[in-house]
Amino acid sequence: MPPSPVAVVTDSTAHLPPGVAERRGIHVVPLEVRLGERTARDGVDVSAAELIAALADRNLLVQTSRPTPAAFAERFTALLDDGAPAVVAVHLSRELSGTWDAARLAAQEVAPDRIRVVDSGAIAMGLGFAVLAAADAAGAGEAPGDVEAVAGAVAARSRVLFAVQDLERLRRGGRIGAASALVGTALSVKPILHLRDGRIAPLEKVRTTSRATERLVALAVSEAGPGAHVAVHHLGAEDRAEDIADRLRERLPDAAGMHVSEVGAVIGAHAGPGLVGVVVVPAG
């Protein structure tokens, strides 16, 4: 029998297409979201509609939390006990969450010589595409170091662009600085945001939602090129996301594929309804 492949682990903010994690043997550890007194697992126990309703309730506190090191330790131990020679865990930017650090602590406890933890510096399918590349490498029988390197290379090429209706949630959650949040308050400016060095930062200022859509498409096209992987995300803005995807399909006929999905509760809790975003990974 061929040796068991390296096990690939990620977290729920990767937002892999439905069913892909199961088919590709990717192990997903969920973050958590608290809706008042209720605690739910991201991507498992709470829908986008439930989150949007909770965010609309001014009397309901919505908070998010990382998985515990114990949750990662349990998953890592089970995978190694099941015969995986090593684990490569690829997670959202450590500048945005303590998830990477929780996984790192668990790896040190369980088997530091057999578990590699990668900070993708990204989120959503910026993370997801890196995870899929890692799974491909693992399935091809690559060594742990090579699986880790592939994930890191794809994550480094990813470009995450997005626009939100209101920057206040990002500011309150500490995901964007107060000075940057001011950009979105004066004169109804609707900033285009991106990830830079794993952090959320303003990229451009626009005045209207339609102009934000145009700029997201134009920026994505400028980053892509033939063979790029592209994803469009949203929260409660399906029509706008499909419009963006249609424009990108027209302007990027040579793209490797187009994935459209609604984000989960953790990203949604910080970005708020009306979020639209585009992730581009140029061909390597």
Order of alpha helices (4+ residues) and beta strands (2+ residues): beta-alpha-beta-beta-beta-alpha-beta-alpha-beta-alpha-beta-alpha-alpha-beta-alpha-alpha-beta-beta-alpha-beta-alpha-beta-alpha-beta
